[in-house]
Amino acid sequence: MFVDESNSSRGGGTIVLKADELVLNGYIWSTGQSIDSFPVSVGGGAGGTIAIDARKISGTGSINVMGTAGYSVTNDNNIGDGSGGIVSIKYQEVPEPTTYDNYGYVLSDIQIIAWGGHSGSRNYRGANGTIYLENKTTEKSKLYVQGYAYYEGINDETVYCKTKTYLTGITSDIDLIFDRAAVYIADSNLPKINIVDGCKAGKIIIEFPQTISTNSINTNCEKGAYLGFQQDLNLSSSTIASSNERLELDVIGHLHTPDTKLTLSNTILGLHQPHTFASLDLTNNSLVNSGFPAIYTANIAPSALDISAQSISIDSTSAVDVSGNGIINQTTTCGSYSHAGKGNNSSTEIYGDYAAPVTFGAGCISNDAISKIYGGGALKLTVNNLVLDGAIRANAAGMNGGSGGSIWIDAENISRTTAITDSQIISANGNADGGGGRVFIYSGNVEGIDLSLN
């Protein structure tokens, strides 16, 4: 069975099948139109919809709602591609396996594909479609989004995340499986954010445009996941953890947790606003910084990290680290930059206050994007008890020439329970040729750390 428009750039049609038993050894397709040549340039067609409701499903065939590539008579890669379509399958019996590979989901031995179109321009690839599977016997559901297998081995997540798959209506009984995909979730109340599998070939990016309330966040991603919250995040759990590659969590608004307590495990947390915690515990390779966007984009005003707490504990694998989150200028030619110290042959002057350091280190991205220099960020910790077995950093990053940032620590007690193996547990260093940053520590009691070594 096949639905495919012709003679112009058109989307796939709609197929609805209801049966007691479906044996699929052929194919059920509703792709966008396959474009070969036209007298004019046209965008790609979007995949259609396939909805199947059957008691038993088996076979070795395929289900396909893939979008198609745009066509340009002048080989212009700015022509857009069509998005993937929608597949919904409800069943009671399916022979094993039910899994996925580099090309899509595998239900029994039936291949299911919902890619977006993929032409020569990565900037305008079509967004991926969705595959929804509901087992009516177990009352369990899965929602699956996967990017085109061409991206396997490409580590730059911006390559396959220029266009996003929009989702809404996610409920507590749906497990999310994403791979090589960018997803935009429009719900505001999610019982859980549970990425149960996926990310085997590439990082996923999930954006939440509104305030989110959720009970828990757990991910199991081999290549990592980035969750960006553009408003507030209301979390009913005091723990954020990832059981595989580190989870990256970016909160533009405010993060609210029970009793203002928070424990991070194998997680990078970006906080753009000042936050107050009763306790903040960083464990198992965790990191807190001042957000992710500033390190990727020039001419964005960076955020300072400002945390107040009764207690902060940083284990030996973790850090508070705003390295590279400073000022990024965009100019024709980059050089070296100053802060507390003068950059080597730098035309920039020293700046900032040694007794109240709040200024950012400086860097540059050249217009040709060859030179990428990131200044150190700025952070302030106001805390009663700071257990520092890890590190606190505001170093420059990228190529040589960036200046270090600012660290301001106001702590009643600072202690360390493990032996010092790194003389730079507190640092705001510039890169080679870049000026050093500023560090100010005000404390009534310091144990286990010789600050003269830092």
LUMPA-962504 format. One line per field, with one value per residue (C-alpha): chain; z, x, y; residue number from 1; residue in three letters. Coordinates in Angstrom, 3 decimals, always signed. Each point is the difference from the previous one (the first is absolute). Layout:
BEGIN
ch A / ... $
z Z / ... $
x X / ... $
y Y / ... $
i NUM / ... $
aa ALA / ... $
//
This chain:
BEGIN
ch A / A / A / A / A / A / A / A / A / A / A / A / A / A / A / A / A / A / A / A / A / A / A / A / A / A / A / A / A / A / A / A / A / A / A / A / A / A / A / A / A / A / A / A / A / A / A / A / A / A / A / A / A / A / A / A / A / A / A / A / A / A / A / A / A / A / A / A / A / A / A / A / A / A / A / A / A / A / A / A / A / A / A / A / A / A / A / A / A / A / A / A / A / A / A / A / A / A / A / A / A / A / A / A / A / A / A / A / A / A / A / A / A / A / A / A / A / A / A / A / A / A / A / A / A / A / A / A / A / A / A / A / A / A / A / A / A / A / A / A / A / A / A / A / A / A / A / A / A / A / A / A / A / A / A / A / A / A / A / A / A / A / A / A / A / A / A / A / A / A / A / A / A / A / A / A / A / A / A / A / A / A / A / A / A / A / A / A / A / A / A / A / A / A / A / A / A / A / A / A / A / A / A / A / A / A / A / A / A / A / A / A / A / A / A / A / A / A / A / A / A / A / A / A / A / A / A / A / A / A / A / A / A / A / A / A / A / A / A / A / A / A / A / A / A / A / A / A / A / A / A / A / A / A / A / A / A / A / A / A / A / A / A / A / A / A / A / A / A / A / A / A / A / A / A / A / A / A / A / A / A / A / A / A / A / A / A / A / A / A / A / A / A / A / A / A / A / A / A / A / A / A / A / A / A / A / A / A / A / A / A / A / A / A / A / A / A / A / A / A / A / A / A / A / A / A / A / A / A / A / A / A / A / A / A / A / A / A / A / A / A / A / A / A / A / A / A / A / A / A / A / A / A / A / A / A / A / A / A / A / A / A / A / A / A / A / A / A / A / A / A / A / A / A / A / A / A / A / A / A / A / A / A / A / A / A / A / A / A / A / A / A / A / A / A / A / A / A / A / A / A / A / A / A / A / A / A / A / A / A / A / A / A / A / A / A / A / A / A / A / A / A / A / A / A / A / A / A / A / A / A / A / A / A / A / A / A / A / A / A / A / A / A / A / A / A / A / A / A / A / A / A / A / A $
z +0.000 / -1.022 / +0.050 / -1.869 / -1.759 / -3.361 / -2.500 / +2.713 / +3.486 / +2.230 / +3.349 / +0.636 / +0.568 / +2.913 / +0.527 / +2.727 / +0.461 / +2.506 / +0.090 / +2.300 / -1.424 / -2.273 / -1.802 / -1.763 / -2.361 / -2.527 / +0.818 / +1.273 / -1.071 / +0.170 / -0.809 / -1.360 / -3.738 / -1.393 / -2.028 / -3.012 / -2.117 / -0.543 / -2.001 / +3.285 / +3.475 / +2.518 / +3.632 / +1.019 / +0.811 / +3.562 / +0.960 / +0.604 / +2.702 / +0.521 / +2.798 / +0.697 / +2.618 / +0.032 / +2.588 / -1.479 / -2.273 / -1.689 / -3.189 / -1.604 / -1.935 / +0.546 / +1.078 / -1.257 / +0.454 / -0.900 / -1.252 / -3.219 / -1.049 / -1.678 / -3.562 / -1.389 / -3.682 / +0.943 / +2.611 / +2.723 / +3.331 / +1.626 / -1.315 / +2.948 / +0.466 / +1.063 / +3.555 / +1.016 / +0.526 / +2.739 / +0.715 / +2.659 / +0.678 / +2.639 / +0.578 / +2.492 / -1.371 / -1.799 / -0.385 / +1.316 / -0.525 / +0.592 / -0.144 / -2.312 / -2.123 / -1.969 / -2.543 / +2.133 / +2.323 / -0.429 / +0.999 / -0.254 / -3.304 / -1.470 / -0.626 / +0.856 / -1.298 / +0.637 / -0.915 / -1.185 / -3.495 / -0.346 / -2.884 / -0.289 / +2.385 / +3.644 / +0.958 / -1.654 / +0.537 / +0.803 / +3.616 / +0.997 / +0.245 / +2.879 / +0.601 / +2.726 / +1.199 / +2.465 / +1.457 / +1.007 / +2.010 / +2.296 / -0.332 / -0.682 / -2.707 / -1.717 / -1.982 / -2.310 / -1.929 / -1.948 / -2.434 / -3.308 / +0.293 / -2.142 / +3.156 / +1.766 / +1.193 / -0.264 / +3.484 / -0.662 / +1.185 / -1.926 / -3.227 / +0.521 / +2.283 / -2.231 / -0.263 / +2.855 / +0.433 / +1.904 / +2.602 / +2.260 / +2.016 / +1.688 / +2.960 / +2.821 / -1.733 / -3.028 / -0.075 / -2.169 / -2.365 / -1.919 / -2.129 / -2.185 / +0.397 / +1.149 / +1.753 / +1.107 / +2.726 / +0.411 / +3.111 / +3.288 / +2.402 / -0.549 / +2.621 / -0.831 / -2.423 / -0.556 / -2.948 / +0.386 / -2.903 / -3.059 / -0.897 / -1.274 / -3.039 / +0.890 / +2.744 / +0.297 / +0.673 / +1.706 / +0.515 / +2.261 / -0.880 / +3.084 / +3.750 / +0.647 / +3.028 / +0.247 / +2.618 / -1.176 / -2.668 / -0.916 / -3.164 / -1.373 / -3.081 / -1.450 / -1.851 / +2.450 / +0.159 / +0.304 / +1.643 / -0.321 / +2.159 / -1.273 / +3.039 / +3.527 / +0.913 / +2.909 / +1.115 / +2.574 / +0.569 / +1.646 / -2.242 / -3.680 / -1.378 / -3.177 / -0.090 / -3.144 / -1.729 / +1.949 / -0.237 / -0.919 / +1.588 / -0.727 / +1.988 / -1.300 / +2.711 / +3.556 / +1.246 / +2.880 / +2.050 / +3.201 / +3.054 / -2.378 / +0.180 / -3.085 / -0.733 / -3.415 / -1.231 / -3.355 / -1.064 / -1.316 / +1.214 / -1.476 / +2.145 / -1.600 / +3.010 / +3.651 / +2.078 / +3.707 / +1.319 / +3.426 / -1.293 / -3.315 / -0.459 / -3.117 / -0.434 / -2.619 / -2.580 / +0.317 / -0.841 / +0.515 / -2.386 / -1.097 / -3.070 / -3.396 / -2.712 / +0.673 / -0.845 / -3.421 / -1.283 / -0.367 / +1.184 / +2.644 / +3.431 / +2.342 / +3.262 / +3.348 / +2.304 / +3.364 / +2.635 / +3.667 / +2.228 / +3.518 / -1.240 / -3.249 / -0.459 / -3.071 / -0.186 / -1.513 / -3.467 / -0.211 / -0.337 / -0.092 / -3.304 / -2.147 / -2.203 / -3.471 / +1.029 / -0.300 / -2.566 / -3.635 / -2.458 / -3.724 / -2.060 / -3.142 / +1.872 / +3.562 / +2.317 / +3.718 / +2.727 / +3.417 / +3.284 / +3.357 / -1.869 / -3.270 / -3.027 / -1.925 / -2.659 / +0.740 / -0.913 / +2.718 / +3.465 / +3.363 / +1.807 / +2.934 / +3.820 / +1.942 / +3.154 / -1.759 / -3.247 / -2.239 / -3.448 / -2.823 / -1.803 / -3.692 / -3.220 / -3.686 / -2.985 / -3.279 / -2.884 / -1.883 / +3.122 / -0.116 / +3.275 / +3.011 / +3.339 / +3.054 / +3.081 / +3.473 / +1.574 / +3.313 / +3.107 / +3.586 / +2.760 / +3.307 / +2.344 / +3.655 / -0.536 / -3.156 / -0.347 / -2.946 / -1.013 / -3.664 / -1.702 / -0.629 / -3.302 / -2.229 / -2.536 / -3.599 / -2.584 / -3.688 / -1.854 / +1.612 / +1.044 / +2.160 / +3.422 / +3.218 / +1.668 / +3.597 / +3.115 / +3.177 / +2.942 / +3.255 / +2.292 / +3.780 / -0.214 / -2.804 / +0.361 / -2.037 / +0.967 / -2.662 / -0.747 / -2.396 / -3.384 / -1.998 / +1.035 / -2.006 / +1.798 / -0.102 / -3.219 / -2.388 / -2.458 / -3.420 / -2.969 / -1.317 / -0.689 / +1.735 / +3.255 / +3.275 / +1.673 / +3.542 / +3.080 / +3.354 / +2.962 / +3.269 / +2.687 / +3.768 / +0.021 / -2.602 / +0.565 / -2.257 / -2.679 / -0.176 / -1.931 / -0.553 / -2.527 / -2.133 $
x +0.000 / +1.465 / -1.156 / +2.273 / -0.930 / +1.624 / +0.609 / +0.700 / +1.460 / -2.723 / -0.288 / -0.926 / -3.600 / -1.826 / -0.364 / -2.202 / +0.008 / -2.034 / +0.334 / +0.032 / +3.340 / +2.426 / +2.692 / +2.215 / +2.612 / -0.317 / -0.166 / -2.350 / +1.348 / -1.228 / +3.117 / +0.358 / +0.424 / +3.308 / +1.373 / +2.205 / -0.108 / -2.253 / +0.318 / -0.093 / +1.462 / -2.374 / +0.125 / -0.365 / -3.323 / -0.848 / -0.775 / -3.631 / -1.831 / -0.294 / -2.286 / -0.228 / -2.163 / +0.364 / -0.095 / +3.049 / +2.716 / +2.815 / +2.053 / +3.239 / -1.252 / +0.307 / -2.014 / +1.264 / -1.141 / +3.304 / +0.154 / +1.879 / +2.761 / -0.612 / +1.165 / +1.940 / +0.596 / +3.116 / +1.322 / -0.890 / +0.217 / -2.356 / -3.068 / -1.845 / -0.743 / -3.314 / -0.570 / -0.661 / -3.580 / -1.935 / -0.258 / -2.398 / -0.164 / -2.219 / +0.287 / -0.395 / +2.421 / +3.302 / +2.762 / +3.380 / +2.040 / -1.457 / +3.023 / +1.710 / +3.102 / +1.808 / -2.805 / -3.133 / -2.162 / -0.269 / -3.365 / +0.419 / +1.962 / -1.903 / +2.148 / -1.695 / +1.523 / -1.100 / +3.064 / -0.123 / +1.268 / +3.771 / +1.525 / +3.440 / -0.687 / +0.141 / -1.537 / -3.304 / -0.527 / -3.550 / -0.894 / -0.478 / -3.438 / -1.386 / -0.675 / -2.547 / -0.354 / -2.683 / -0.180 / -3.642 / +0.737 / +2.614 / -1.417 / +3.518 / +0.829 / +3.148 / +0.576 / +2.960 / +1.860 / +3.169 / +2.156 / +1.384 / +2.760 / +2.308 / +0.836 / +1.546 / +3.473 / -0.520 / +0.543 / -1.158 / -3.605 / -0.715 / +0.256 / -3.182 / -1.869 / -0.721 / -3.648 / -2.052 / -2.778 / -2.932 / -1.748 / -2.994 / -2.389 / +2.681 / -1.382 / +1.550 / -0.354 / +2.107 / +3.685 / +2.058 / +2.634 / +2.008 / +3.124 / +1.814 / -2.970 / -1.045 / -3.368 / -2.203 / -2.478 / -2.941 / -1.572 / +0.258 / -0.853 / +1.968 / -0.376 / +3.530 / +2.810 / +1.374 / +2.302 / +0.080 / +2.289 / +1.492 / +2.743 / +2.048 / +1.387 / -0.325 / -0.970 / -3.624 / -1.200 / -3.344 / -1.363 / -2.872 / -1.360 / -2.189 / +0.177 / +0.184 / -1.246 / +1.196 / +0.528 / +3.393 / +2.699 / +1.899 / +1.948 / +1.891 / +1.779 / +3.189 / +0.883 / -1.509 / -3.030 / -0.558 / -3.240 / -0.577 / -2.677 / -0.782 / -2.133 / -0.192 / +0.455 / -2.107 / +1.404 / -1.716 / +3.216 / +3.157 / +2.257 / +0.940 / +1.962 / +1.180 / +0.864 / +2.143 / +1.676 / -0.239 / -3.291 / +0.187 / -2.769 / -0.373 / -2.520 / -0.556 / -2.565 / +0.006 / +0.398 / -2.329 / +0.564 / -1.568 / +1.283 / +2.487 / +2.284 / +1.763 / +2.318 / +1.607 / +1.404 / +1.803 / -1.686 / +1.077 / -2.384 / -0.056 / -1.618 / -0.575 / -1.720 / +1.080 / -1.058 / -0.292 / +0.249 / -0.169 / +2.514 / +1.736 / +1.905 / +2.081 / +0.862 / +1.167 / +1.606 / -2.542 / +0.532 / -1.847 / +0.601 / -1.690 / -1.696 / +0.911 / -0.862 / +2.833 / +2.701 / -1.512 / -1.112 / +1.749 / -1.450 / -2.251 / +0.062 / +1.277 / -1.703 / +1.796 / -0.401 / -1.343 / -0.817 / -0.864 / -0.306 / +0.191 / +2.313 / +1.762 / +1.833 / +2.177 / +1.446 / +3.404 / -1.460 / -2.137 / +0.360 / -1.604 / +1.455 / -0.790 / +3.069 / -0.656 / -3.218 / +1.377 / -0.225 / +0.361 / +0.699 / -0.341 / +2.686 / +2.037 / +3.118 / +0.265 / +2.871 / +0.724 / -2.181 / +0.542 / -1.919 / +1.801 / +3.217 / +1.094 / -0.183 / +3.234 / +0.184 / -3.636 / -1.611 / -2.660 / +0.395 / -0.268 / -3.328 / -2.045 / +0.078 / +2.311 / -2.173 / -3.342 / +0.706 / -3.074 / +1.452 / +0.316 / +3.104 / +0.184 / +0.429 / -0.829 / -1.440 / +1.453 / -2.325 / +1.289 / -0.656 / +3.547 / +1.074 / -2.153 / +1.114 / -2.270 / +0.564 / -0.645 / -3.416 / -0.925 / -1.320 / -0.864 / -0.640 / -1.482 / -0.106 / +0.233 / +1.816 / +1.947 / +1.494 / +2.374 / +1.394 / -0.392 / +0.774 / -1.289 / +1.122 / -0.480 / +2.755 / +0.203 / -0.694 / +0.533 / +3.026 / +2.771 / -0.632 / -3.138 / +0.086 / -1.087 / -3.287 / -1.040 / -0.544 / -1.497 / -0.419 / -1.599 / -0.019 / -0.141 / +1.790 / +2.039 / +1.261 / +1.411 / -0.248 / +2.304 / +3.676 / +0.803 / +1.130 / -0.529 / +1.637 / -2.625 / -3.175 / -1.012 / +1.115 / -0.817 / +2.842 / +0.424 / +1.085 / +3.522 / +0.464 / -3.290 / -0.108 / -0.912 / -3.354 / -0.971 / -0.601 / -1.251 / -0.583 / -1.514 / -0.234 / +0.149 / +1.345 / +1.953 / +1.013 / +1.881 / +0.801 / +3.111 / -1.329 / +3.540 / +0.423 / -2.884 $
y +0.000 / +3.353 / +3.616 / +2.409 / +3.256 / +0.800 / +2.774 / +2.592 / +0.292 / -1.417 / -1.707 / -3.600 / -1.032 / -1.643 / -3.747 / -1.522 / -3.787 / -2.023 / -3.767 / -2.996 / -1.107 / +1.870 / -2.003 / +2.537 / -1.378 / +2.801 / +3.690 / +2.682 / +3.380 / +3.570 / +1.978 / +3.472 / +0.183 / -1.173 / +2.914 / -0.662 / +3.135 / +2.990 / +3.197 / +1.936 / -0.488 / -1.552 / -1.060 / -3.613 / -1.649 / -1.037 / -3.569 / -0.881 / -1.979 / -3.745 / -1.257 / -3.739 / -1.745 / -3.788 / -2.747 / -1.736 / +1.382 / -1.937 / -0.070 / +1.203 / +3.028 / +3.735 / +3.036 / +3.356 / +3.636 / +1.630 / +3.572 / +0.628 / +2.333 / +3.319 / +0.569 / +2.947 / +0.640 / +2.005 / -2.459 / +2.512 / -1.795 / +2.511 / -1.823 / -1.583 / -3.692 / -1.528 / -1.202 / -3.578 / -1.090 / -1.805 / -3.714 / -1.330 / -3.736 / -1.618 / -3.726 / -2.837 / -2.607 / +0.584 / -2.612 / +1.071 / +2.070 / +3.446 / +2.242 / +2.477 / +0.262 / +2.722 / +0.224 / +0.088 / -2.034 / -3.770 / -1.478 / -3.760 / +0.034 / +2.955 / +3.095 / +3.323 / +3.256 / +3.599 / +2.065 / +3.536 / +0.712 / +0.217 / +1.929 / +1.578 / +2.910 / -0.897 / +3.342 / -0.825 / -3.695 / -1.016 / -0.709 / -3.619 / -1.543 / -2.055 / -3.686 / -0.815 / -3.596 / -1.070 / -3.494 / -0.357 / -3.150 / +1.552 / +3.538 / +1.273 / +2.542 / +1.233 / +3.174 / -0.208 / +2.728 / -0.789 / +1.918 / -1.189 / -2.630 / +2.187 / +1.921 / -2.954 / +0.896 / +3.768 / +1.433 / +3.576 / +0.012 / +3.204 / -2.017 / -1.945 / +2.362 / +2.975 / -1.047 / -1.417 / -2.517 / +1.553 / -2.170 / +0.540 / -2.165 / -2.114 / -1.973 / -2.015 / -3.371 / +0.978 / -0.887 / +2.346 / -1.419 / +2.607 / -0.337 / +2.594 / +2.300 / +3.449 / +0.114 / +2.899 / -1.049 / +2.371 / -1.580 / +1.882 / -2.845 / -3.184 / -2.761 / -1.107 / +0.743 / -3.473 / -0.633 / -3.780 / -0.789 / +1.561 / +2.428 / -2.920 / +1.807 / +3.688 / +2.404 / +1.068 / +3.535 / +0.612 / +3.509 / +1.019 / +3.472 / +0.453 / -0.593 / -3.743 / -1.946 / -3.587 / -2.675 / -1.215 / +0.237 / -3.151 / -0.756 / -2.986 / +1.315 / -1.438 / +3.222 / +2.472 / +2.254 / +3.754 / +1.211 / +3.738 / +1.640 / +3.486 / +0.853 / -1.465 / -3.664 / -1.260 / -3.328 / -2.243 / -1.959 / +1.287 / -2.090 / +0.333 / -2.953 / -1.668 / -3.692 / +0.187 / +2.983 / +3.249 / +1.863 / +3.702 / +2.062 / +3.718 / +2.079 / +3.530 / +0.775 / -1.357 / -3.549 / -0.928 / -3.169 / -1.409 / +1.886 / +1.701 / -3.046 / -1.309 / -2.934 / -0.423 / -3.303 / -0.199 / +3.250 / +3.402 / +2.721 / +3.488 / +2.703 / +3.403 / +1.637 / +0.436 / -3.022 / -0.758 / -3.567 / -1.565 / -2.545 / -0.602 / -3.281 / -0.712 / -3.678 / -2.490 / +2.288 / +2.828 / +3.643 / +3.283 / +2.888 / +3.212 / -1.438 / -1.391 / +2.576 / +2.461 / -2.520 / -0.720 / +3.413 / +3.365 / +3.318 / -1.570 / +1.624 / -2.721 / -0.930 / +0.029 / -2.988 / +1.203 / -2.651 / +0.440 / -3.076 / -1.330 / -2.741 / -0.854 / -3.301 / -0.671 / -3.507 / -0.793 / -0.708 / +3.154 / +3.764 / +3.405 / +1.120 / +3.049 / -0.378 / +1.365 / +1.777 / +3.506 / +2.778 / -1.040 / +2.797 / -0.479 / +1.762 / -0.458 / -1.079 / -1.309 / +0.785 / -0.389 / +1.472 / +1.523 / -0.157 / +0.240 / -0.660 / +1.533 / -2.268 / -0.484 / +2.752 / +0.738 / +3.297 / -0.487 / +1.525 / -1.737 / +0.318 / -1.277 / +0.254 / -2.324 / +0.240 / -0.486 / -1.861 / -0.239 / +0.691 / -2.513 / -1.088 / +0.869 / -1.944 / +0.117 / -1.822 / +1.190 / +0.809 / -3.033 / -2.148 / -1.354 / +1.616 / -0.898 / +1.412 / -0.104 / +2.145 / -1.333 / +0.543 / +1.596 / -1.763 / +0.826 / -2.533 / +1.171 / -2.983 / -0.964 / -3.311 / -0.794 / -3.496 / +0.293 / -3.379 / +0.945 / +3.302 / +3.525 / +1.486 / +3.048 / -0.623 / +1.125 / -2.695 / -0.670 / +1.350 / +2.056 / +3.610 / -0.113 / +1.647 / -1.674 / +0.859 / +0.802 / -2.122 / +1.476 / -2.370 / +1.163 / -3.049 / -0.312 / -3.358 / -1.578 / -3.551 / -2.857 / -3.677 / -1.484 / +0.493 / +2.836 / -1.336 / +3.183 / +3.264 / +1.885 / -1.016 / +3.684 / +1.695 / +2.836 / -0.453 / +1.525 / -2.080 / +0.443 / +3.742 / +0.810 / +1.951 / -1.661 / +0.568 / +0.934 / -2.183 / +1.316 / -2.332 / +1.197 / -2.671 / -0.324 / -3.558 / -1.987 / -3.626 / -2.400 / +2.596 / +2.178 / +2.979 / +1.264 / -2.836 / +1.215 $
i 1 / 2 / 3 / 4 / 5 / 6 / 7 / 8 / 9 / 10 / 11 / 12 / 13 / 14 / 15 / 16 / 17 / 18 / 19 / 20 / 21 / 22 / 23 / 24 / 25 / 26 / 27 / 28 / 29 / 30 / 31 / 32 / 33 / 34 / 35 / 36 / 37 / 38 / 39 / 40 / 41 / 42 / 43 / 44 / 45 / 46 / 47 / 48 / 49 / 50 / 51 / 52 / 53 / 54 / 55 / 56 / 57 / 58 / 59 / 60 / 61 / 62 / 63 / 64 / 65 / 66 / 67 / 68 / 69 / 70 / 71 / 72 / 73 / 74 / 75 / 76 / 77 / 78 / 79 / 80 / 81 / 82 / 83 / 84 / 85 / 86 / 87 / 88 / 89 / 90 / 91 / 92 / 93 / 94 / 95 / 96 / 97 / 98 / 99 / 100 / 101 / 102 / 103 / 104 / 105 / 106 / 107 / 108 / 109 / 110 / 111 / 112 / 113 / 114 / 115 / 116 / 117 / 118 / 119 / 120 / 121 / 122 / 123 / 124 / 125 / 126 / 127 / 128 / 129 / 130 / 131 / 132 / 133 / 134 / 135 / 136 / 137 / 138 / 139 / 140 / 141 / 142 / 143 / 144 / 145 / 146 / 147 / 148 / 149 / 150 / 151 / 152 / 153 / 154 / 155 / 156 / 157 / 158 / 159 / 160 / 161 / 162 / 163 / 164 / 165 / 166 / 167 / 168 / 169 / 170 / 171 / 172 / 173 / 174 / 175 / 176 / 177 / 178 / 179 / 180 / 181 / 182 / 183 / 184 / 185 / 186 / 187 / 188 / 189 / 190 / 191 / 192 / 193 / 194 / 195 / 196 / 197 / 198 / 199 / 200 / 201 / 202 / 203 / 204 / 205 / 206 / 207 / 208 / 209 / 210 / 211 / 212 / 213 / 214 / 215 / 216 / 217 / 218 / 219 / 220 / 221 / 222 / 223 / 224 / 225 / 226 / 227 / 228 / 229 / 230 / 231 / 232 / 233 / 234 / 235 / 236 / 237 / 238 / 239 / 240 / 241 / 242 / 243 / 244 / 245 / 246 / 247 / 248 / 249 / 250 / 251 / 252 / 253 / 254 / 255 / 256 / 257 / 258 / 259 / 260 / 261 / 262 / 263 / 264 / 265 / 266 / 267 / 268 / 269 / 270 / 271 / 272 / 273 / 274 / 275 / 276 / 277 / 278 / 279 / 280 / 281 / 282 / 283 / 284 / 285 / 286 / 287 / 288 / 289 / 290 / 291 / 292 / 293 / 294 / 295 / 296 / 297 / 298 / 299 / 300 / 301 / 302 / 303 / 304 / 305 / 306 / 307 / 308 / 309 / 310 / 311 / 312 / 313 / 314 / 315 / 316 / 317 / 318 / 319 / 320 / 321 / 322 / 323 / 324 / 325 / 326 / 327 / 328 / 329 / 330 / 331 / 332 / 333 / 334 / 335 / 336 / 337 / 338 / 339 / 340 / 341 / 342 / 343 / 344 / 345 / 346 / 347 / 348 / 349 / 350 / 351 / 352 / 353 / 354 / 355 / 356 / 357 / 358 / 359 / 360 / 361 / 362 / 363 / 364 / 365 / 366 / 367 / 368 / 369 / 370 / 371 / 372 / 373 / 374 / 375 / 376 / 377 / 378 / 379 / 380 / 381 / 382 / 383 / 384 / 385 / 386 / 387 / 388 / 389 / 390 / 391 / 392 / 393 / 394 / 395 / 396 / 397 / 398 / 399 / 400 / 401 / 402 / 403 / 404 / 405 / 406 / 407 / 408 / 409 / 410 / 411 / 412 / 413 / 414 / 415 / 416 / 417 / 418 / 419 / 420 / 421 / 422 / 423 / 424 / 425 / 426 / 427 / 428 / 429 / 430 / 431 / 432 / 433 / 434 / 435 / 436 / 437 / 438 / 439 / 440 / 441 / 442 / 443 / 444 / 445 / 446 / 447 / 448 / 449 / 450 / 451 / 452 / 453 / 454 $
aa MET / PHE / VAL / ASP / GLU / SER / ASN / SER / SER / ARG / GLY / GLY / GLY / THR / ILE / VAL / LEU / LYS / ALA / ASP / GLU / LEU / VAL / LEU / ASN / GLY / TYR / ILE / TRP / SER / THR / GLY / GLN / SER / ILE / ASP / SER / PHE / PRO / VAL / SER / VAL / GLY / GLY / GLY / ALA / GLY / GLY / THR / ILE / ALA / ILE / ASP / ALA / ARG / LYS / ILE / SER / GLY / THR / GLY / SER / ILE / ASN / VAL / MET / GLY / THR / ALA / GLY / TYR / SER / VAL / THR / ASN / ASP / ASN / ASN / ILE / GLY / ASP / GLY / SER / GLY / GLY / ILE / VAL / SER / ILE / LYS / TYR / GLN / GLU / VAL / PRO / GLU / PRO / THR / THR / TYR / ASP / ASN / TYR / GLY / TYR / VAL / LEU / SER / ASP / ILE / GLN / ILE / ILE / ALA / TRP / GLY / GLY / HIS / SER / GLY / SER / ARG / ASN / TYR / ARG / GLY / ALA / ASN / GLY / THR / ILE / TYR / LEU / GLU / ASN / LYS / THR / THR / GLU / LYS / SER / LYS / LEU / TYR / VAL / GLN / GLY / TYR / ALA / TYR / TYR / GLU / GLY / ILE / ASN / ASP / GLU / THR / VAL / TYR / CYS / LYS / THR / LYS / THR / TYR / LEU / THR / GLY / ILE / THR / SER / ASP / ILE / ASP / LEU / ILE / PHE / ASP / ARG / ALA / ALA / VAL / TYR / ILE / ALA / ASP / SER / ASN / LEU / PRO / LYS / ILE / ASN / ILE / VAL / ASP / GLY / CYS / LYS / ALA / GLY / LYS / ILE / ILE / ILE / GLU / PHE / PRO / GLN / THR / ILE / SER / THR / ASN / SER / ILE / ASN / THR / ASN / CYS / GLU / LYS / GLY / ALA / TYR / LEU / GLY / PHE / GLN / GLN / ASP / LEU / ASN / LEU / SER / SER / SER / THR / ILE / ALA / SER / SER / ASN / GLU / ARG / LEU / GLU / LEU / ASP / VAL / ILE / GLY / HIS / LEU / HIS / THR / PRO / ASP / THR / LYS / LEU / THR / LEU / SER / ASN / THR / ILE / LEU / GLY / LEU / HIS / GLN / PRO / HIS / THR / PHE / ALA / SER / LEU / ASP / LEU / THR / ASN / ASN / SER / LEU / VAL / ASN / SER / GLY / PHE / PRO / ALA / ILE / TYR / THR / ALA / ASN / ILE / ALA / PRO / SER / ALA / LEU / ASP / ILE / SER / ALA / GLN / SER / ILE / SER / ILE / ASP / SER / THR / SER / ALA / VAL / ASP / VAL / SER / GLY / ASN / GLY / ILE / ILE / ASN / GLN / THR / THR / THR / CYS / GLY / SER / TYR / SER / HIS / ALA / GLY / LYS / GLY / ASN / ASN / SER / SER / THR / GLU / ILE / TYR / GLY / ASP / TYR / ALA / ALA / PRO / VAL / THR / PHE / GLY / ALA / GLY / CYS / ILE / SER / ASN / ASP / ALA / ILE / SER / LYS / ILE / TYR / GLY / GLY / GLY / ALA / LEU / LYS / LEU / THR / VAL / ASN / ASN / LEU / VAL / LEU / ASP / GLY / ALA / ILE / ARG / ALA / ASN / ALA / ALA / GLY / MET / ASN / GLY / GLY / SER / GLY / GLY / SER / ILE / TRP / ILE / ASP / ALA / GLU / ASN / ILE / SER / ARG / THR / THR / ALA / ILE / THR / ASP / SER / GLN / ILE / ILE / SER / ALA / ASN / GLY / ASN / ALA / ASP / GLY / GLY / GLY / GLY / ARG / VAL / PHE / ILE / TYR / SER / GLY / ASN / VAL / GLU / GLY / ILE / ASP / LEU / SER / LEU / ASN $
//
